């Protein structure tokens, strides 16, 4: 066994004294294998009939694609013989109880960013593993309506120019890249470290008119560059694929913002706490970054409903903290008078 392979990494974890270590390792192995098969299907693009739209919506009201359903079925089938006892998917209204006497609960976004399938933008699979609590038949949601810091492991597969796995087992965040020649994932980056400071941010600027004051002021100060109160030139990015945005931040730093706004149905943003915000936050935290809902750490928040939405800000810790100050005290963060936009005689 190659010592830098995912299999070797998981085997070392399975042999540790971490609670549920062997069950976690076995489940992640199955998820990774399934992800490779999904990547092959996605590579067919418009040639694949399953990429066609279907006339249905998921539990959140989002339009589903054929591949949304295919990936959901594939991952559910993959964990049928795993230690997972309850499977909660963004595509399903209620969790699926797989079996009794098992140890884990899996929350999954089977195909994040599926609206980008036609445009060849990287998309992916986000997952979170927790301890199965209570009676899954009587209360199948109970394992997921808990704080994010109780997650045992989290990660995402990204299907792009490379198929990669970003993974945390609670100690550090790691990147594995799939080698088609070797038919295996190899450990590419051990102990990802997100730099605390950045001059790159990602946000959908088309929603500017809908944002609260604090987010508008933060955006304004960034795009003023060296002539504004930040006195630095900033780059803005927006891919509209959470896994692609996150992968860039793990590789080179940055900050991502998806705040709530004034549009109908967007007061709490659009990302799901259980399927997206919690696992991304665990990955970020274990890479030295920070993740909040603009105010509070995401990992401290418990979902009250399975498909609950949450604002999400994550990435470089100093920038996430700054965004929190803009959100809480916008009037104190910047002088809006043009003459005093830059530090000098009239600005401390």
C-alpha positions as CSV (number, residue, x, y, z in Angstrom):
1,X,0.0,0.0,0.0
2,X,1.4,3.4,-1.0
3,X,2.0,5.4,2.2
4,X,0.7,8.6,0.6
5,X,-2.5,7.0,-0.5
6,X,-5.9,7.8,0.9
7,X,-6.2,4.1,1.9
8,X,-3.0,4.3,4.0
9,X,-4.2,7.5,5.6
10,X,-7.5,6.0,6.5
11,X,-5.9,2.8,7.7
12,X,-3.7,4.8,10.1
13,X,-6.8,6.5,11.4
14,X,-8.7,3.3,11.8
15,X,-5.9,1.9,13.9
16,X,-6.0,4.9,16.3
17,X,-7.8,5.2,19.6
18,X,-10.1,7.9,18.3
19,X,-13.8,7.0,19.0
20,X,-15.5,5.4,15.9
21,X,-12.2,5.7,14.0
22,X,-12.6,2.4,12.0
23,X,-16.2,3.2,11.1
24,X,-15.4,6.7,10.0
25,X,-12.5,5.4,7.8
26,X,-14.7,2.7,6.2
27,X,-17.4,5.2,5.4
28,X,-15.0,7.8,3.9
29,X,-13.4,5.1,1.7
30,X,-16.9,4.2,0.3
31,X,-17.7,7.9,-0.3
32,X,-14.4,8.5,-2.1
33,X,-14.9,5.4,-4.3
34,X,-18.4,6.6,-5.2
35,X,-17.1,10.0,-6.0
36,X,-14.7,8.6,-8.6
37,X,-17.6,6.9,-10.3
38,X,-19.5,10.2,-10.3
39,X,-16.6,12.0,-11.8
40,X,-16.6,9.6,-14.7
41,X,-20.3,10.2,-15.3
42,X,-19.9,14.0,-15.1
43,X,-17.1,13.9,-17.6
44,X,-19.6,12.9,-20.2
45,X,-21.2,16.3,-19.9
46,X,-23.9,17.0,-22.5
47,X,-23.4,13.5,-23.9
48,X,-24.9,12.0,-20.8
49,X,-28.7,11.8,-20.8
50,X,-28.8,11.9,-17.0
51,X,-27.6,15.5,-17.1
52,X,-31.0,16.6,-18.6
53,X,-33.3,18.6,-16.4
54,X,-36.2,16.9,-14.7
55,X,-39.4,18.4,-13.7
56,X,-39.1,18.2,-10.0
57,X,-37.7,20.1,-7.0
58,X,-35.8,18.9,-3.9
59,X,-36.8,19.5,-0.3
60,X,-35.6,23.1,-0.5
61,X,-37.5,23.9,-3.6
62,X,-34.5,23.9,-5.9
63,X,-34.8,22.5,-9.4
64,X,-33.3,19.1,-9.6
65,X,-31.2,17.7,-12.5
66,X,-31.0,14.1,-13.5
67,X,-27.5,14.0,-12.0
68,X,-28.8,15.3,-8.7
69,X,-30.9,12.2,-8.4
70,X,-28.2,9.9,-9.8
71,X,-25.6,11.0,-7.3
72,X,-28.1,10.8,-4.4
73,X,-29.0,7.3,-5.3
74,X,-25.3,6.4,-5.8
75,X,-24.2,7.6,-2.4
76,X,-27.2,6.1,-0.6
77,X,-26.5,2.8,-2.2
78,X,-22.8,3.0,-1.3
79,X,-23.4,3.4,2.4
80,X,-26.0,0.7,2.6
81,X,-23.4,-1.7,3.9
82,X,-21.4,0.8,5.9
83,X,-21.6,1.8,9.6
84,X,-24.1,4.6,8.6
85,X,-27.5,4.1,10.1
86,X,-29.2,7.3,9.0
87,X,-28.7,9.1,5.7
88,X,-29.8,12.7,5.4
89,X,-29.6,14.3,1.9
90,X,-30.3,17.8,0.6
91,X,-32.4,16.0,-2.1
92,X,-34.7,14.3,0.3
93,X,-37.4,15.7,2.6
94,X,-36.7,13.3,5.4
95,X,-33.7,11.1,6.4
96,X,-33.5,7.5,5.3
97,X,-33.1,5.0,8.1
98,X,-30.7,2.4,6.7
99,X,-30.5,0.1,9.6
100,X,-30.3,-0.3,13.4
101,X,-27.3,-1.1,15.5
102,X,-25.1,1.2,13.5
103,X,-22.9,4.0,14.8
104,X,-22.9,6.9,12.3
105,X,-25.2,9.5,10.7
106,X,-24.3,10.9,7.3
107,X,-25.5,14.3,6.0
108,X,-24.7,14.9,2.4
109,X,-25.2,17.4,-0.5
110,X,-24.8,14.8,-3.3
111,X,-24.1,17.3,-6.1
112,X,-23.3,20.8,-4.9
113,X,-23.4,23.4,-7.7
114,X,-25.4,21.2,-10.1
115,X,-26.9,24.2,-11.9
116,X,-23.4,24.7,-13.3
117,X,-23.2,21.3,-15.0
118,X,-23.8,22.8,-18.5
119,X,-21.0,25.4,-18.1
120,X,-18.2,23.0,-17.1
121,X,-17.7,24.7,-13.8
122,X,-16.3,22.5,-11.0
123,X,-19.0,21.0,-8.8
124,X,-18.8,18.5,-6.0
125,X,-20.2,16.5,-3.1
126,X,-20.2,17.8,0.5
127,X,-20.5,15.4,3.5
128,X,-20.6,15.3,7.2
129,X,-20.3,12.4,9.7
130,X,-21.8,12.4,13.2
131,X,-22.5,10.0,15.9
132,X,-25.9,8.4,15.5
133,X,-27.9,9.4,18.6
134,X,-31.2,8.1,19.9
135,X,-33.7,5.9,18.1
136,X,-33.3,6.6,14.4
137,X,-36.7,5.1,13.6
138,X,-38.5,7.3,16.1
139,X,-36.4,10.4,15.6
140,X,-34.4,10.1,12.4
141,X,-33.5,13.8,12.4
142,X,-32.1,13.9,16.0
143,X,-28.4,13.2,15.0
144,X,-28.4,16.3,12.7
145,X,-30.1,18.9,14.9
146,X,-27.0,19.4,17.0
147,X,-24.0,21.9,17.1
148,X,-21.5,21.7,14.2
149,X,-18.6,21.1,16.5
150,X,-20.0,17.6,17.2
151,X,-19.2,16.4,13.7
152,X,-16.7,13.5,13.7
153,X,-15.5,14.2,10.2
154,X,-16.3,16.3,7.2
155,X,-15.2,16.8,3.6
156,X,-16.0,17.4,0.0
157,X,-15.2,15.9,-3.3
158,X,-14.6,18.4,-6.2
159,X,-15.1,17.3,-9.8
160,X,-13.0,19.6,-11.9
161,X,-9.8,19.5,-13.9
162,X,-8.7,17.2,-11.1
163,X,-10.9,15.1,-8.9
164,X,-9.9,16.0,-5.3
165,X,-11.0,15.2,-1.8
166,X,-10.7,17.8,1.0
167,X,-11.0,16.0,4.3
168,X,-10.8,16.5,8.0
169,X,-11.1,13.8,10.6
170,X,-11.0,16.4,13.4
171,X,-7.2,17.0,13.4
172,X,-6.0,19.1,10.5
173,X,-7.5,19.4,7.0
174,X,-5.9,17.5,4.1
175,X,-6.2,17.4,0.3
176,X,-6.1,14.2,-1.7
177,X,-6.0,14.2,-5.5
178,X,-7.2,11.3,-7.6
179,X,-4.7,9.7,-10.0
180,X,-6.4,7.9,-12.8
181,X,-3.2,6.1,-13.7
182,X,-2.8,4.7,-10.2
183,X,-6.6,4.5,-9.7
184,X,-6.1,6.0,-6.2
185,X,-6.3,9.2,-4.2
186,X,-2.9,10.5,-3.2
187,X,-2.1,12.8,-0.3
188,X,-1.2,16.1,-2.0
189,X,-1.4,18.6,0.9
190,X,-1.0,17.6,4.6
191,X,-2.2,20.1,7.1
192,X,-3.7,22.9,5.0
193,X,-3.1,26.3,6.6
194,X,-5.4,29.2,5.5
195,X,-3.4,32.4,5.9
196,X,-5.1,34.7,8.4
197,X,-4.9,37.8,6.2
198,X,-6.1,38.1,2.6
199,X,-6.8,40.6,-0.2
200,X,-9.2,38.3,-2.1
201,X,-12.9,38.0,-1.4
202,X,-15.8,36.1,-3.1
203,X,-19.3,37.4,-3.2
204,X,-22.2,37.7,-5.7
205,X,-22.1,41.5,-6.3
206,X,-25.3,41.4,-8.3
207,X,-27.2,41.3,-4.9
208,X,-25.6,44.5,-3.7
209,X,-28.9,46.4,-3.5
210,X,-30.4,43.7,-1.3
211,X,-27.6,43.5,1.3
212,X,-27.7,44.9,4.8
213,X,-25.6,48.1,5.4
214,X,-22.6,46.3,7.0
215,X,-22.0,44.0,4.0
216,X,-22.4,46.9,1.6
217,X,-19.8,49.0,3.5
218,X,-17.4,46.0,3.6
219,X,-17.8,45.6,-0.2
220,X,-17.4,49.3,-0.8
221,X,-14.2,49.6,1.2
222,X,-12.7,46.6,-0.6
223,X,-13.3,47.8,-4.1
224,X,-12.0,51.3,-3.2
225,X,-8.6,49.6,-3.0
226,X,-5.5,51.6,-2.1
227,X,-7.5,54.8,-2.1
228,X,-10.0,53.6,0.4
229,X,-9.9,52.9,4.1
230,X,-8.4,49.4,3.6
231,X,-5.4,50.9,1.8
232,X,-5.0,47.7,-0.2
233,X,-5.9,46.4,-3.6
234,X,-8.5,43.6,-3.4
235,X,-9.4,40.9,-6.0
236,X,-13.0,39.7,-6.2
237,X,-14.1,36.2,-7.2
238,X,-17.4,34.5,-7.7
239,X,-17.8,31.0,-9.2
240,X,-21.3,30.2,-7.9
241,X,-20.1,26.8,-6.8
242,X,-19.4,26.4,-3.1
243,X,-16.9,23.6,-3.4
244,X,-15.0,25.5,-6.1
245,X,-15.0,28.7,-3.9
246,X,-13.9,26.7,-0.9
247,X,-11.1,24.8,-2.7
248,X,-9.6,28.0,-3.9
249,X,-9.5,29.3,-0.3
250,X,-7.9,26.1,1.0
251,X,-5.2,26.4,-1.7
252,X,-4.4,30.1,-1.5
253,X,-6.5,31.8,1.1
254,X,-9.3,34.3,0.8
255,X,-12.8,34.9,2.2
256,X,-16.2,33.8,1.0
257,X,-19.5,35.6,1.8
258,X,-23.0,34.5,1.3
259,X,-25.0,36.7,3.7
260,X,-28.7,36.9,4.2
261,X,-30.4,39.7,2.3
262,X,-33.7,41.4,1.7
263,X,-35.0,39.2,-1.1
264,X,-38.0,37.0,-0.3
265,X,-36.7,33.7,1.0
266,X,-33.1,34.9,1.4
267,X,-33.2,36.4,4.9
268,X,-31.1,33.5,6.1
269,X,-29.1,33.2,3.0
270,X,-29.4,30.1,0.7
271,X,-26.9,27.7,2.0
272,X,-28.0,24.8,4.2
273,X,-26.6,24.6,7.7
274,X,-26.5,20.8,8.0
275,X,-25.4,19.9,4.5
276,X,-23.1,22.8,3.6
277,X,-22.2,25.3,6.3
278,X,-21.4,22.8,9.1
279,X,-19.0,20.6,7.1
280,X,-17.3,23.5,5.4
281,X,-16.9,25.2,8.8
282,X,-15.3,22.1,10.3
283,X,-12.8,21.9,7.4
284,X,-12.0,25.6,7.6
285,X,-11.6,25.5,11.4
286,X,-9.2,22.6,11.2
287,X,-7.2,24.6,8.6
288,X,-6.7,27.6,10.9
289,X,-9.5,29.7,9.4
290,X,-12.8,30.9,10.7
291,X,-16.5,30.4,9.7
292,X,-19.5,32.5,10.9
293,X,-23.0,33.3,10.0
294,X,-21.7,36.9,9.9
295,X,-22.0,37.1,13.7
296,X,-21.6,33.7,15.5
297,X,-19.2,30.8,14.8
298,X,-21.1,28.3,12.6
299,X,-19.8,25.3,14.6
300,X,-21.6,26.6,17.7
301,X,-25.0,26.7,15.9
302,X,-27.5,23.9,16.2
303,X,-30.0,23.4,13.4
304,X,-33.6,23.4,14.4
305,X,-34.8,21.9,11.1
306,X,-33.1,19.5,8.8
307,X,-33.1,21.9,5.8
308,X,-32.4,25.1,7.7
309,X,-30.6,27.8,5.8
310,X,-27.8,30.0,7.2
311,X,-25.7,33.0,6.1
312,X,-22.1,31.9,5.7
313,X,-18.8,33.7,5.8
314,X,-15.6,31.7,5.9
315,X,-11.9,31.8,5.1
316,X,-8.9,33.8,6.4
317,X,-9.6,34.4,10.1
318,X,-8.6,38.1,10.4
319,X,-10.9,39.0,7.4
320,X,-13.8,36.9,8.8
321,X,-13.4,38.8,12.1
322,X,-13.4,42.1,10.2
323,X,-16.6,41.2,8.4
324,X,-18.2,40.4,11.7
325,X,-17.4,44.0,12.9
326,X,-18.9,45.5,9.8
327,X,-22.0,43.4,10.4
328,X,-22.3,44.3,14.0
329,X,-21.2,48.0,14.0
330,X,-21.3,49.3,10.4
331,X,-21.3,53.0,11.5
332,X,-18.0,52.5,13.3
333,X,-16.1,50.7,10.6
334,X,-15.4,53.4,8.0
335,X,-15.8,57.1,7.4
336,X,-18.1,57.4,4.4
337,X,-17.0,61.0,3.5
338,X,-14.9,60.9,0.3
339,X,-12.4,63.4,1.6
340,X,-11.5,61.2,4.5
341,X,-11.4,57.8,2.8
342,X,-7.7,57.5,3.2
343,X,-5.7,57.7,6.5
344,X,-4.0,61.1,6.9
345,X,-4.4,64.2,8.9
346,X,-8.1,63.6,9.6
347,X,-8.0,59.8,9.9
348,X,-6.3,57.8,12.6
